[in-house]
């Protein structure tokens, strides 16, 4: 899929020395050279490309050829390169990296997200500087998409709070330019987990099945239906490949994973699930968020400090209708006007709470309402995660016998036990996932989060340049 010399054969621009512009920081104006006999020793000549710097200097959003640029990454990249064009002197690396961009669909990403259509169809109308900017932005934004997602955390809803380890993609692109195999360094930024590779293979298969001619023409309508179904599966796989790019690259081998899309908890030891149980997660208007935390303690006989939002929306209206509501539900006022439900068999938290720190005040806990776990639709909580078999989970986390757990509960008062080693917990939302036996499972999208991600993975779905997606907490 050659784009011709117009993309990569960038004519070298002449280098004209310019004085530092008024108010400009000399530290970002390019390399300094000594020039004898100049009138002012404080004037440092600019040795970069003036057109390039003029495009990058204005604050705010940058567009080239009608395409939105990643301003922060581009400005850093060209500051490192002294505001010189880059790809006219690295044409071989550019061609190999461009071939990688054209294969972005192998990662569930649309190549048009990385200016493939603009550079292919409008190359002749672009100046050398514009082509250089578009290529740099394509390579940087693709590296960024592989390393932390095409929908990075700053563009997601507030309750999608998973992120991988930070990575300097500007430094990675520079390393790729100097490498004998530039694509290898960039593609290595994607997850290398077995789950990611398995979903990638499935994505390729379903994409192939969705293409015309993938089944015998004589099958008629049935063939079209199969292609449509394969296309839906491919889309769902692409969305969940994106979710896997949000996770840390180094996943602890011992961990708890809650998949709120299927209301299930698993405890992993040495990367193998040793315990699986059903859970209840947030209602569709009180969705359980996606985040990473650490379980440090198990609280026996926990009281429930009722969140202010729940007190205002649910408790206070009932109290207004029934003055004895608090006492009949073992609740009491506390200092500051908060409400607490006392510990005991009637507590909404049951007999066990698994303590973890997060900004959502979400945690795992027991519940006295055991019948909820028999429901196929277990989106019934205010956002916290209710565990069907909390005593077994406590035994495994604490490394204690069933009798020891029962003894802690039978004391009747609130007491705490620390885990021998704090355990990471990931609360995720995966509508496609890989079971331990290697099978791929497709599930529904109860929180209706898939479509928003899909829109960000395909260029045809991108909003106009004047629009930016709102970022914030979901309703409820």
N, C-alpha and C positions, 0 to 999 in steps of 0.2 A: 504494500500500500504506500508507494513512494509519493511524496508530496513535491518532488522536484527540487532543483537547486535554489529556488526562490525562498524556501524556508531556512535552509542551512547555509547557503552561500552568501552570507551577509557581507556586503562590501565594507571594508574597514573605513571607519570615519576618521577624518583628519583630527589631530589633537591640537586644539588651540588653547593657549594659556589664558586663563581669566583670573582676575583678582577675586579674592573672597568677597562675596556680596555683602552689603551692609547688614549687620545683625547676624551673619552666618557664623556658626561655630567652626573655627578652623580645624578642630579635631576630626570633623567629618567631611572636610572639603577635599580630601585626597592627599597623596603623598607630597611632602614638602621637598623642594630642591633649593639649594643655595644659588643666588643670582647676584653677582657682584655689581657694585655701582648703581644700585637702585635707590630711588629717592627715600623710601621708607623701609627700614629693616623689618617692620612688622607685617608687611604685605607678603602673603604666601601665594605663589602662582597656583592656579588650579590646572591640573594635568588630565582631568577626566573629560568625558564627553559632555559638552554643555547642553545639548538637546536632551540627553538622558537625565541629567541632573535637573533640568527644568521640568521634566515630566514628573519627577519624584518629589521635588521640593514642596509643592503646595500641600497644605494639610488636608485631611479628610480622605474620602473615598477616591480611588484612582481607577480610571477606566482606560482601556486601550482597544481601539476598534470596536467599541460598544460592549466590550467584555469587562466584567468586574474583576479587579485584581486583588490579590492578597497583600495589601499595602505594607503591613508590618514586616512580612517576610521579604518582600522585594527591596524595601529600603535598607534592611540589614544586609541583604545579599550584595547589593551594589555598593554600599559603604565599604564592605570588606574588599571589594574589587576596585576601589578608587573611582567609582562612577564611570568605569570603562564598560563598553559592550564586551560580552564574554564569549558568545558562541561563534563569532567569526574566526576566533583563534582556537576553538575547540570543536570543530565541525564533526570529527569522528565520534566524539562523546555525545554530541547533540543528536546525531543520527541514531545511535544505539539507544539513547534514552527516549527518543521519540518513538522508536519501535515499541518500547515498553509502555508508553502512554497509549498507543493504539491497541495494546492488549489489556488495557485496564478492565475491560469487561470480564476477564478471567477472575478478577477479584470482586465481581459484583458491582463495578463502578462504570459509569458511562464515560467513554473517552471524550465526549463533548463537554464534560465538566472541566476538561483541561485543554480547552481551546482547539480541539482537533478540527472542527468544522471551519472555524475562522481561519486557521493557518492553512488549511487545504484549499478553501474556496476564495480567500481574499488576500493571499500572500502577495500578489503583484501590486496591490493597492497600499500595502503597508510600507512604511519607511524602515530602513535597517534597524533603527532604534526600537520601533514598535515591534518588529519581529523578535528582537532580542528580549524585550520585556515579556512578550507573550510566551516565548520558550521558557524563560526563567520561571515565570509564574506557573506554567504547566508542570515543570519538574518539581518546583517547591510545593505546590499545592497537592500534587500526587503523593509526594513523600509524606506530607502532613496527613493526607487522608489515610494512607496505609498505617501510619504510626499512631494515630489517635482517632481516626474516623473522619469520614467526609462531613459528618455532622458533629463537630467538636463540642465540647461541653458548654462553651459560651453561647452556642446556638440552640441548645436543647432546653426543654422544659426543666424547671427547677427540681423536679422529682426524678430526673435521669442524671444521677450524680456519680456515675462510674467514670473512671479515667485511668489511663495507663501511666507509667512512669514518664516524666518529662523528657523530651528529646530535642536536641538542637538540629532541626532539619536543614538549616543553612550550612552548618558544619558538615552534615551528612552529604549534601549535594556537592560541596567542595571536595570532600573525600572521594565521591563518585567520579568527579571530573578527573582526578589524579589517578584513579584506579584503572588497571587493565580491563576490568569488567564492570563498567558503571551500572548496568541494570541490576547486577547481583546485589550491590550494596543497597539500592533503593528498594528492591522487592523484599529484601531481608527485614524491612521495617514492619511488614505485615506480621500478624501472629503466626507462630510456627506450631501451635498446639495441634494435637491429633484431631480435636473437634473442628478447628478451623479448616484443616486440610480435608477432612471428611466432607464438610459442607461445601467446600469448593468443588470437589469432584462431583458431588450430587448436583450442584448448580450447573456445571458444564453439561451434565447428562440431560437435565430438564430443559435447559436452553436449546440443546440440539433437538429434543423432542418437540419443542414449540415451533420450530422452523417449518415452513412449507416444504413438502416433499419428504418429511421425516417418516411418513407412513405411506402405505400403498394408496395411490389415487383412487383405486377401485372401491376403497372402503367408504368414500363419500362423506356423508355427514358425521359418521362416527370418527373419521380421521380428524375433522375440524374440531370436534369436541375434545378429542385427546390432546390436540395441540393447544387448545385453550386451557385445559386443565394443567398441562405441563408448564404453560406460561405463568399460571397462577402460582404453581409450586416454585418456579424459578424466581419469581418476584419475592416470595416469602423467604426463600433461602438467601437472596441478596440482602434483605433487611436484617436477617439474623447474622450474616457475615459482618455487617456493619456493627451490630451490637458486640460481637466478639472483639472487634477492634477497640472498643471502649475499655476492655479489661486490662489489668496489668499483664505484662508479658511473662512475668515470673509469678505464676499462681502457686501458692503454698500447697505442698502435697497433703498436709493435714488441714482440713477446713470444713466449714459448714456452708452449704449452698441452698438457698431458698429460691425456687423458681415460682414467682407469684403468678405467672401466666397459667400454670397448671396446679398451683396450690400444693406444692410438694417440697419437703425438706430432705436433704441427704447429708450425712456425715461421712467425710472422706478421710481415710488413713492411707498414707502412701499412695495417694491418687486413686484409691479403690473405694467405692461406696460400701461402708460397713453397716449402715443403718439408714433406713428410708421410712418416712412417715408422712401422713397427710397433715396439712395445715389449713387454717382459715386465714385469708388475707383480706385486704381492704375492699370495701364496696366500690362500685364503679365511680361513685362521686367522692370517695375517700381513699384514693388509690395508694397502695403500698409503694413507697418510692424504691428506686434502684440505687444502691450504695454499697460501700464496703466499710466494715467496722471490725471490732474484736470483742469476743465474749471473754470477760475476765472473771466473773463471779456468778454463782447461783444463789438466788435469794429464796429462802424457805419462808413460807407464810407471808408473802408480800402484801403490804397495804397498797391500795390504788390511789395515787394522787391524781385526781381527775383533771385532765387538761381543761384550761379555762374555756376553750372553744366548745367542748362537750358540755361543760357545766352551763354555759349560756344558752346553747341551742336545745339541750335536752333535759338537764336536771332542774334548772330554775323554772321553766314552764310547768313541770310536773309538781314542783314544790308550791307554786302559786295555786295550783288546783287542789293540792293535798298537803296541809301543813305538817303532817306526820311522815311525809315521804322520806326524809333523810333518816329518821330513826328506824323506820320499818325496813330500810335497805342498808342498815349498819353504816350510815354515813354521818359525817360530822363536819362542822365548820372548823377551819384552821385559821391561824394568824394570816392576815393579809387578804382575807376573803376567799381563800381557796377551799375546796371540798375534798375530803379524803374518805374512801371506803375502808373500813377496818379489815385487817387480815382475818381469814377464816374460810370455811368451806363455801360461803356465800360470795366471796370476793370475786369480782370479774376477772382477776388475774389468776384465780385458782390457788394452788398451793406452791407453785414454783414460778420464778421469774428468772430469765437469763439476761444478766446485766450487760449492756453494751452502750457505748457512747456514740451518739450521732446527733446531728442538728435537727432531725425530725422528731426526736424522742420516740423512736420506734424500737421495739424489742420483741423477743420471743417470750411467751408465757403459757401457762396452763389455763384451763377454763372449766367452770363447773357445768357448762352446757355441752356435754359430750355428743349429743345427737347431731350437732352441726357437721361433724366429720363424715357422716353417712351421705351427705348431699353431694351430688356431682358438681354443683356450682357452689364453690366455697368462698365466694367474695362477699363476706358478711361482717367484717370488722371495721373499726375506725381507722385502720391503717397498720396496726400492730399485727404480729403473726402469732396465732394461737396454735399450739402444738398438740397433736392427738395423743402422743405417748411421751409426755415430758419427763416422767420418772426414768424411763429407759435412757432418754437423752442425757439426763443429769448423771446417771450411773456412768455412762460412757465418757462424758466430759470430765467428771471428777475422778474417774478411776476408782469408784467405790461400789460396794455391794448394794443390792436392793434393800437389805436390812438397814444399812447406814442411811440411805435416802429416806426410808420410812421413819427412822428415828429422828432425823432432822425435822421432818414434818410434824411428827407426834409431839414435839415440844410445845407446839401451839403458839409460840411467840416468833417474831421475826428474827431470823438468824441467817448469817451469810457464810458461804464457803468459797474460797478462791480456787480457780482451776490450777492444776499443777503448772501448766503453761497456757497463757492466754491464747485463744484459738481464733484465727481469722474467720469472718463470716461474710459471704457475698449474697446480697439480695438482688436477684437479676429478674429479667422479664424476657424469656425466650419462647417464641411461638414455634420454633424449630430447634431441636436439640438432638444430641447423640447420646444414646444409652451406653451403658458400660459394655454391652455385647456388640457395639459397633453399629447397631441399627439406628436409622434416622426417623424421628417422630415429628409429625406435623400436628399442630394443635390450633385452636381458634385464638382470636385476638380479643379477649374480654374487655381489656382497657382501651381498645381501639387506638393503639399507638403505632401500629405498623405503617399506616398510610402516610403519616407525617414524615417518617424516615424515608420511605420510598420516594416521596416527592423530592427529597434532597439528594437522592442517588442518581437521578436522571435529569439531563439537561433540559428536556422538553418541559419539565415540571417546575423549573426555576422561576421565582417571582421576578417581576420587572425590576430594573435597576433602582427605581425610585422607592421600592418597597423593601422592608426588612421584616423578617418574621419576629413576632413578639415572643419574648422569652419570659417564662414565669411559671408559677405553680399552677397545676391544673385546678379545675373547678372543684369546690368542696374543700 
